[in-house]
Amino acid sequence: MDNELSSIKAADLKRALAAHADYWGLATSTGLLSAVPEHYFDEGPYRDIELIFDSGALLVAFMHLTTWPADADEVRVATDLRRLLEPLVASYRSSVRAVQLSYAFVAPDLAFEITLQVDVRGRTAQDLVDIAEAAQQLCAAFATGTVNRESAAGLIRGGAAHLLEGQREGSWLEAKSQEYDLTTLRGAISLAQAVARFCNAEEGGLIVIGAQTSKSHGDEIIHRVRGIAASRGRVARYHQVINHRVYPPPFALRVEQLGVEEGRSIILIDLPPQPEELKPFLVHGAILADGTTEGAFISVVQRRGEGSIPITAPMIHASLAAGRALLRGANSPGRSSDADDPSTSSSDAYLQPARHNSVARYRWTGNASSGPLSI
């Protein structure tokens, strides 16, 4: 069947369905797909993708099944599914015609009839089926229509990274077309800061290296996932830089090199939400306002939307003060320690504020034995 579909021009298929509708005096005409021999075709079985001529347009349609949401709000699920599909379908020069609740199924299944209006120019019938299958796979990966870090990572690991095309960068997703140049100080610091941003965020995040983005209505949209040239030892190098530059070491960090096509791969850096008691995560090194790098600074960054916000000196001081108060509470009643009193401390270590750019940066001026932040 696939060979036959590849040999049929989508424009010819559209004309054939239009002629069929006109002959029978119908408003619409539907083409079914089946792999059985032609003389058994009337009995099926049929594919779950239909090709439909309606009101001068060629459509592809399929059914999506999911479980009922806890709040029983099928309208919300339909809206989420449409929002999920629109960027992907638009990348195929097509659009989502409808996401309608189907009453052909009963609990625990919730079923939607999803209809896409496709552009037939320069395409075959197989191309139209491929668009529908990509939409089906995306719906299956994000069953409720909600895109999150875990489901996106699973999609990439499952060899379907191209389905991220059309998705926008956000609070948990960052895409890069080229990898970090880890042979330079700037490249190493840039990687460490990207990791630390997601460590300091609430949701964690994914860094996908090998995905190109473009600007659309103020958002960075992934428009192509082609990967970068595969290379041995890359994962180890990324781990080495992160371990050296990010403090404390991120919890449950995963760095993977995943193939997308022959000789090309994606680097996936997966950071689950980090325990609050480990925050803020610090970066050994900073990139200054004039573009230069400073290895003796400590930078602290946090992800918000597509960009970063600084973690300020008062925020860091509050965390340090809370920790010191906790330590004081662990002492015996009525007993104080000189270590808890900054005025009597014998250590000369402190964080000195540095020039401000898009991140908070501090110069460590203590000695190597002053504490865990020594560099």
N, C-alpha and C positions, 0 to 999 in steps of 0.2 A: 504494500500500500504506500509506503514512504517514497518508493521510486516513482510511483504514479503521481503522487502529490507534487513531487519536485518538478515534474514535467508539465504541470498545468499552471498556466499564468493566472495570477489572481484576478486580473482584469477580465480574462475569458470566463473564469468561474462566475464572476459577478454578472456578466452578460447572460450566461446560461441560466442562472437562478432568476434573473429579471424576466427572461423570456418564459420560463416555467410559470412564474406568477402571473404574467400577462395572459398566457394561454388559458389558464384556469380561472382567470378573473379574481385572483387573490391579492391581498395587500402585501403579503409576505410569502417567501419561499425558503424552505430549510433544506440544507444538504447534510446528510448523515455520513459518518465515516465508519468503515468496517474493514477488517482484514480477511473476511471470509470470501470464498470464491463467489463470482458474480451471481450464479444461479441460486445461491443461498442468501443473497443480500436482503431479501424481504424479511427474513426471520432474524437477522442480526447474528451475533451481538454487535452493538455499536459502541464506538468510542464515546467518552463523556464530553466531547467537544463538538459543537454544532456550528455550521457555517450558514449564515442567514442573510437573505436579501430583504431589506425593509426600508421603504421610503427613499429609495435611490442610493442607499448606503449598504456596504457589505459589513456584516458583523460576525464576530465569533463569540460563542457563549459556552459557559460551563457551570457546573454546580459546585459550590463549596460547602462542606459540612464541618461543623464545629459543635462543641458542647454549649449548652445554655450558660450564660454568665450568671454569677451569683446574684446580681441585681435584676436578672430577668429583663434587661433592657436591650432588646434586639435592635432598636433604632440606633442606639449608640454603637453597637457592633457593626452595623451596616455602614455607619458614617466613618468609623475607624478603618474598615476594609477599603472604602473608597479612597480615603486619604493615603492609605498604604500603597494602593495600586497606581494612583495617578502619576507619580513621578516615573515609575518604571514604564508604564504604558506610553507616556509622553516621549520617553527616549526612543520608542519605536515609531514615532510620528503618528501615534494613534491616541485614542481617548477612551475614558470609561463612560459608557452610555448609561448603564444602570446597575445598581446593586439592590436586588429586590428579595424580600423574604419569600421563601417557597413553603407552601403548606403540604407538600408531598411527603414530608417526614414528620415524625412525632418525637417527643422527648425520649431519650436525652439529647437527640440530635437537633441542631439548629441549622437550617439549610438556606443558602442564598443563591439565587440565579444571578450570575455576573455576566454582563454583556459589554463587549468592547467594540468600538467602532474603529476599523483598521483602514489604513491608507494602502491601496492596492498597487500604487505606482512602483514598477520595477520589481515586483514581488511574485513569488509562486504561492500555490496553495499550502505548500509545506511551510513557508515562511509565516503564514497566518496561524497555522497550528503551533509553530514554535513560540509565537507570541503568547498564545493562550496557555501553553504548557509552562512558560516562564511565570506567567501570572498565577497559575495554579500552584507552582512550587513556592512562590513567595507567600501566598495565602496559607499554605500548609506549614511553612516555617514560622510564620507569625499568626497562629491560628485565630487569635482574637483581634487581629489587626493592629496589635501594639508592637512596635519595634523597640527592642531593648538590647543591652550589651550581650547578654547570654545567647539570645536567639540569633543575633547577627554573627557572633563568633561561630556558632554552630553551622550557620549557612556557609561561611568561609571555609571551615574545616571540612564540610561536606562537598567541596568542589563547586559551589554555586556562588562564588564571590561576585560574579557579574550581575547577580540580582540586586546588589547594592547600588547599581547604577540608577540614578534618579533620587537617591536618598541624600539628605543634607547633613553637613557636619553640625554637631551640637554639643551639648554638655557632656556626652559620653563617647563621641565619635570624632576622630581626626584622621584625615586622609592626606597622604603625601605621595607625589609622583616619583620622587627620587629619594634614595636612602640618605641617611646622615653620613657625613664624611668623618668617620671616627678616627682618621689619622690627624685631625686638627683639633685644637682645644675648643674652637667654636662649635664644631660638629658634636663633640662629646658633651659639651654643656647644653647644647640645644636638645639633644636626646634626653639628657637627665632632667631638664626642665619640663619637657613634654610628659615624661613619666610622672614627675612630682605633681604636675597640675592635676592629673587624674587621681593620684594618691590622696590629694587634699580635697578632692571633690566628694560629694555624697554618694554618687552612683558608681564610682570607678570609671573605667573607660577602655576603649579600643583605639589603638593606633594602627592604621592599615597603610603600609608602605608598598607602593606600586599601583595606587589608585589616583587618577587625575581628576581634578575638580575645576569647575568654572563658576563665575559669579552669576547669580540670577536673583533679581529682586532683593539684593542685599545679602543673600545667603550663598554659602559655598556648597555647590551641588556636585556629587560624584557623577561624572559623565562617562568615565571609561575605567575599567579595571583590567589592565593588561599585564601588570607585574613588572618586575625588573629582572635583569640577568641573574640567573642562579649562581650561587657561590658557596664553596665549602667553608666551614668554620665561622660563618657569619653569626649564627645564633650565639656561639661562645663569646664572640667579640662584643655583641650587644649586652650580654649578661655581665661581662667584665666591666664595661663602662658604667652600667647602671649600679652595679655593686660598689664601684669606687666613688661614684659621684652623688648618689642618692642616699640620704640617711634619715631614718633607719631603713634597712633593706625592706623593700615592698613585700607585703604578705601575699603568698600564692601567685606571684608574678609568673606569667608564661610568655616566652618568646619563641615563635615558631616560624619556620620557612615552609610555605605550602605551595606546591606547584599549581600553576594555572594553565600553562601550555608548555610545549616542549622547549626546554632551555630557559624558561622564565618562571618566576615564583613571586609570591607575596610574602612580606614579613608581617606577621601579626603579633602585636604586643598587647596582651590581654591583662588588664588590671582589675580584679574584683574590688568591691568597696572595702576600704581599709578600716581596721579597728580605730575607733576614735582616740583611744589612749596612745596611739602611735603618732598622731598628728600634732603639729605640722611636720610634713616631710621637707627636709632641707636639701639644697643642691650645693655641692662644693664647686663654686665658680659662678660667674655672672656675665651677662652681655650688657654692656653699658649703653647709654643713650646715643653715643656717637658711633656705635657699632663695634667698638673694640671689646675685647674680653679681659676679664680680670680673674685670675685663678685663686687669689687670696680672699675673695669675697664669698659669703654664703648668701644664696638667693632663695627666696620662699615664694612660690607661686601657687595659684589655685585656678581651676578651670571654671568658667561661667559662660554658657552658650558656646560660641565659636572662639571666644577670646580668653584672656586671662585677667584676673584682678589681683592686686597685691594683698598679701597678708601683712598687716601693718605692725609697727613696733608695739602699740598698745595691745594688739591681739596676742602677740608672742609673749609680752610681759604678763598678760593675764594667765596664760597657760603655765608659765614658769612660776608665778605667784601661787596658783592653785596647787601645783606640785609641791612647793615648799610648805604650804599650809598643811598638806596631807602628811608630809614627813614630820612636821612638828606635832601633829596629832598622834603620831606613832610613838613619840617619846613618853617617858613616864610622867605622870601628873606632877606639875610644879617644877619639872626639870627642863631647862633650855639648853640648847647647844649653840656654840659659837658658829657652827656651820650654817645655822639657820639665820644668822644675823649678818646681813651684807656688810655692816660697818665693822665687824670684827673678823671677817673672813680673811684668811691668809693668802687666798688665791687672787692673782691679779688678772684673771681671765674675764673677758666680757665681749659682748657683741657691739661693735661700733657702727652706727648707721652710716651707710655709704650713699652716693648720689642716687636719686630716685629716677627710675624709668617706668616700665610697665610692671615691674616686680619689686618686692621689698628685698634689699640686699644689705648684708652686714659683714663687716670685716672681723675675723676672729683674731684677737690679739693676745690670747692666753698661750700658755706653753703646752707642750704635748701631753702633760700629765694632768691638766686642769679638769678634764672631764670628757664625756663622750663626743663632744663637738670639736675636739682638737683636730687640726689638719697639719 
